[in-house]
Amino acid sequence: LHFYKSCDKEYQIVADMLKTCLKGPKPRFQDNYRHFTDFVDWLLYSWGSPLVKKLSPSIDTETQEYWYKHFNADLMFLFPSDYFVGIASDLYSGKGFNTNMFYPTPANVVEAMVKMAYGHINPEETKYMAVYEPCCGSGIMLLYQSNYSLRLAGQDISLLMTKITTLNGYFYMPWLVETDEKTNALLEKEYQHIKNKEAIT
């Protein structure tokens, strides 16, 4: 996938759509951070994610109807990117709840890092190579690594960041969120087979 950056006009189309969603149907007494986390939970719940088994009471019928009307998933698929990280950064910025010190790595830096790490390796090998991100944040590194590997995993200290990574997974890297031990064992077997062939040649 080609991932769009914040300077692209296509990126702005989706960013504007998400901003409209986050305005909500009425003036809100809760803060924007809570409204954003509710929106993330609503999207995860729509995907059937085990991370959100029940919606918050603050997501009332009127809010859900507003989101159904204004959220266009097609735009997310047409113009892939890490959209939620920008919103989260704005909400974290200068606030007292940025206890986890969340500062996202710019997309162009991530793209360069991933190309340097995988660009010289046999594509068949990287396809089955296990990738693990111990501090994945919003999953932007995994997004770019998903163009190389089918075996992705990550974790983060922030539950919100874990949810955003999972949401990015549902949109752009389904093998990140929908996997099991049997599938992973088959991929590992294929990886070892390729490594053994390379060792022989």
C-alpha positions as CSV (number, residue, x, y, z in Angstrom):
1,L,0.0,0.0,0.0
2,H,1.0,3.6,-0.6
3,F,0.5,5.5,2.7
4,Y,-0.4,9.1,2.4
5,K,1.3,11.8,4.4
6,S,-0.1,14.8,6.1
7,C,1.2,17.1,3.3
8,D,-0.9,15.2,0.6
9,K,-4.3,16.6,-0.5
10,E,-5.8,13.1,-0.2
11,Y,-4.8,12.9,3.4
12,Q,-6.6,16.2,4.1
13,I,-9.8,14.8,2.6
14,V,-9.9,12.0,5.2
15,A,-8.6,14.2,8.0
16,D,-11.5,16.7,7.4
17,M,-14.0,13.8,7.4
18,L,-12.7,12.6,10.8
19,K,-12.8,16.2,12.2
20,T,-16.4,16.4,11.1
21,C,-17.1,13.1,12.9
22,L,-15.4,14.4,16.1
23,K,-17.5,17.6,16.2
24,G,-20.4,15.5,17.2
25,P,-24.2,16.1,16.8
26,K,-24.4,18.6,19.7
27,P,-22.2,20.7,22.1
28,R,-20.6,18.2,24.5
29,F,-20.0,18.7,28.1
30,Q,-17.2,16.0,28.1
31,D,-13.8,17.0,26.8
32,N,-12.6,16.3,23.3
33,Y,-10.3,13.5,24.5
34,R,-13.2,11.5,25.8
35,H,-15.2,12.0,22.7
36,F,-12.2,10.9,20.6
37,T,-11.7,7.7,22.7
38,D,-15.4,7.0,22.4
39,F,-15.1,7.3,18.6
40,V,-12.2,4.9,18.5
41,D,-14.1,2.4,20.7
42,W,-17.2,2.8,18.4
43,L,-15.1,1.9,15.3
44,L,-13.4,-1.0,17.0
45,Y,-16.8,-2.3,18.3
46,S,-18.1,-2.1,14.7
47,W,-15.2,-4.3,13.6
48,G,-16.0,-6.8,16.3
49,S,-12.8,-6.2,18.2
50,P,-12.4,-8.1,21.5
51,L,-10.9,-4.8,22.9
52,V,-14.3,-3.3,23.1
53,K,-17.0,-5.7,24.2
54,K,-19.5,-3.0,25.2
55,L,-19.9,0.7,24.2
56,S,-19.8,3.5,26.8
57,P,-23.1,4.9,27.9
58,S,-21.8,8.3,26.7
59,I,-22.2,7.0,23.1
60,D,-25.9,7.7,22.8
61,T,-28.2,6.9,19.9
62,E,-27.9,10.5,18.5
63,T,-24.1,10.3,18.5
64,Q,-24.1,6.9,16.8
65,E,-26.5,8.2,14.1
66,Y,-24.3,11.2,13.5
67,W,-21.2,9.0,13.1
68,Y,-23.0,6.6,10.8
69,K,-24.0,9.6,8.7
70,H,-20.5,11.3,8.5
71,F,-18.0,8.5,8.7
72,N,-17.0,7.2,5.3
73,A,-14.9,4.1,5.5
74,D,-14.4,4.1,1.8
75,L,-12.1,7.2,2.1
76,M,-10.0,5.3,4.7
77,F,-9.5,2.5,2.2
78,L,-8.9,4.7,-0.8
79,F,-6.3,6.9,0.9
80,P,-4.4,4.7,3.5
81,S,-2.6,6.5,6.3
82,D,-2.2,6.7,10.1
83,Y,-4.9,9.3,10.5
84,F,-5.8,8.8,14.2
85,V,-2.2,9.6,15.4
86,G,-2.6,13.2,14.3
87,I,-5.8,13.7,16.3
88,A,-4.3,11.9,19.3
89,S,-1.2,14.1,19.1
90,D,-3.3,17.3,19.1
91,L,-5.4,16.1,22.0
92,Y,-2.3,15.1,24.0
93,S,-0.4,18.3,23.2
94,G,0.1,20.5,26.3
95,K,-2.4,18.5,28.3
96,G,-1.7,17.0,31.8
97,F,-2.7,13.5,30.7
98,N,0.3,13.0,28.3
99,T,1.8,10.8,31.0
100,N,3.1,8.3,28.5
101,M,5.0,10.9,26.6
102,F,3.4,10.1,23.2
103,Y,5.3,11.8,20.4
104,P,4.7,10.1,17.0
105,T,7.6,9.5,14.5
106,P,6.9,11.4,11.2
107,A,5.7,9.2,8.4
108,N,8.6,10.1,6.1
109,V,11.1,9.1,8.7
110,V,9.3,5.8,9.3
111,E,9.2,5.1,5.6
112,A,13.0,5.7,5.3
113,M,13.8,3.5,8.3
114,V,11.7,0.6,7.0
115,K,13.2,0.8,3.5
116,M,16.7,0.8,5.0
117,A,15.8,-2.2,7.2
118,Y,14.1,-4.4,4.6
119,G,15.1,-3.0,1.2
120,H,18.2,-5.2,0.8
121,I,16.6,-8.4,2.0
122,N,15.0,-11.1,-0.3
123,P,11.3,-10.1,-0.5
124,E,10.3,-13.8,-0.1
125,E,12.2,-13.9,3.2
126,T,10.8,-10.7,4.6
127,K,7.3,-11.8,3.7
128,Y,7.5,-14.5,6.3
129,M,9.9,-12.8,8.8
130,A,8.4,-12.1,12.2
131,V,8.3,-8.4,13.1
132,Y,7.8,-7.2,16.7
133,E,7.4,-3.6,17.8
134,P,7.7,-3.3,21.6
135,C,6.6,0.4,21.7
136,C,4.4,0.5,18.7
137,G,2.5,3.7,19.5
138,S,-0.2,4.1,16.9
139,G,1.3,1.3,14.8
140,I,2.8,3.6,12.1
141,M,6.0,1.5,11.9
142,L,3.9,-1.7,11.5
143,L,1.9,0.0,8.8
144,Y,5.0,0.5,6.7
145,Q,6.4,-2.9,7.6
146,S,3.1,-4.5,6.5
147,N,4.3,-3.9,2.9
148,Y,7.1,-6.4,3.6
149,S,5.9,-8.9,6.2
150,L,2.8,-11.0,7.0
151,R,3.9,-11.6,10.6
152,L,3.4,-8.5,12.6
153,A,3.0,-8.0,16.3
154,G,3.3,-5.0,18.7
155,Q,2.5,-3.7,22.1
156,D,2.4,-0.4,23.9
157,I,2.0,0.9,27.5
158,S,-0.9,3.1,26.4
159,L,-4.3,1.4,25.9
160,L,-5.4,4.1,23.6
161,M,-2.4,3.6,21.3
162,T,-3.0,-0.2,21.4
163,K,-6.5,0.5,20.3
164,I,-5.4,2.8,17.5
165,T,-2.8,0.2,16.3
166,T,-5.6,-2.4,16.2
167,L,-7.9,0.0,14.3
168,N,-5.1,0.6,11.8
169,G,-4.8,-3.2,11.6
170,Y,-8.5,-3.7,10.7
171,F,-8.2,-1.1,8.0
172,Y,-4.8,-1.9,6.5
173,M,-3.2,-5.0,8.1
174,P,-5.8,-7.6,8.8
175,W,-3.1,-10.2,9.4
176,L,-2.0,-8.2,12.5
177,V,-5.4,-8.5,14.3
178,E,-6.8,-11.7,12.8
179,T,-4.1,-14.4,13.4
180,D,-3.7,-17.5,15.4
181,E,-0.9,-19.9,16.5
182,K,-1.6,-22.4,13.7
183,T,-1.2,-19.7,11.0
184,N,1.9,-18.3,12.7
185,A,3.4,-21.8,12.8
186,L,2.8,-22.3,9.0
187,L,4.4,-18.9,8.3
188,E,7.4,-19.7,10.5
189,K,7.8,-23.0,8.7
190,E,7.8,-21.2,5.3
191,Y,10.3,-18.7,6.7
192,Q,12.7,-21.5,7.8
193,H,12.3,-23.3,4.5
194,I,13.4,-20.1,2.6
195,K,16.3,-19.6,5.0
196,N,17.5,-23.2,4.5
197,K,17.3,-22.8,0.7
198,E,19.4,-19.7,1.0
199,A,22.0,-21.5,3.2
200,I,22.3,-24.3,0.6
201,T,22.8,-21.9,-2.3
